[in-house]
Amino acid sequence: MKLRREAKSLKAKAISSLKIGLEAFNGFSEDGRTTKTLLHLQHACEMLLKACLVQRQVNIQDPQKGHSVGFKKCLNLAREHCGFNETQAGVFRAVDSMRDGEQHWLITVPEDVLFLHARGLVTAIDEVLAREFGEKLAYHLPTRVLPVSTMPEAQFDVLVDRECKLIKELLAPGRRQRDEARGRIRTLLSMEAHVADEVEISERDITRVEKALKSNKNWGDVLPRLKTMQTGLTGTALELKVHFTKNQGIPVHRLAADDPSSAAAVREVDLRKKYRYTPTELAQRLGLNTNQSKTLREMLKIDHDPVMSHVFEFGKSRHPCYSDQALAKMKEQWASPEIKEKLQAEIQRKAAEGRGRRRKSPPSSRA
């Protein structure tokens, strides 16, 4: 595959940062190990996203600021144009969220959590390189340097349960380890990025979780998004692959930022950022007319999925809007010839029904 010049340079930067991050992960020194690992793994994610977008000739320059767009915008564009699935986007977001906590404040990332995310990221990057550039990660570095761990891999729910018990112990009277407990809570909240986007973690959110765990509430009620997560581990030793997946029926909780309840501790700050496409904009993005787009939404039940659609109400006005997940799903389905045939047949059926109703309606009488 012939690479565009900038894409080639960005991909090289991504691989270099990945190497440094994995080197730090496997290093003997604990001094700054987590910081170095997360900083370079996140940088590898961003550079790879930009390499994919540049290769597909997607504009990533912000005309107002005069430089390239940031991580979140790149990830949204990659989901739209580069076929990033929810598993790949989730692990990229989670690593970015942990890096944010590590770089700007206090976070405590347990060893097994760091391992799962480092190995999950290696799996995702390997898949992206194969799909976008026709390369395997093994072309760039020997398998002996991929993340390894002498600790047994725990199931995701077991890992979270253990962390919550440890946090309760750290918060016990007389322990004086509240900073570490709050750092571990921040890590748990960062992992919610696997199943939610456009969220921020505030100190108030951490305090809510802290109070809830101290009062012995079940962690599944306090962190409902994590309850839906699970890890899929395949292979052994250096060939291990890690995928983060979610169970069906993820609970949706949209609470105001000052809501005192403990559930869904990560608040969605601006729903307009998440559901950013009007019906017309959604159709334009797909290259469809509004009638085709509406019919496709109905076929895929987009309007009935709270993850993909939301109705904004202003007085008596109702304005449905749609998320990147809706756009990605519709774009994926529209690529199928079978779906196109079904869509055309459905449009013809609706048109025939409309003509039938007009024929049956009685002529209006004039006075």
Secondary structure, 3 states (H helix, E strand, C coil): CCCCHHHHHHHHHHHHHHHHHHHHHCCCCCCCHHHHHHHHHHHHHHHHHHHHHHHCCCCCEECCCCEECCHHHHHHHHHHHCCCCHHHHHHHHHHHHHHHHHHHCCCCCCHHHHHHHHHHHHHHHHHHHHHHHCCCHHHCCCHHHCCCCCCCCCCHHHHHHHHHHHHHHHCCCCCCCHHHHHHHHHHHHHHHHHCCCCEECCHHHHHHHHHHHHCCCCHHHHCHHHHCEEEEEECCHHHCEEEEEECCCCCCCCCCCCCCCCCCCCEECCHHHHCCECHHHHHHHHCCCHHHHHHHHHHHCHHHCCCCEEEEEECCEEEEEECHHHHHHHHHHHCCHHHHHHHHHHHHHHHHHHHHHHHHCCCCCCC
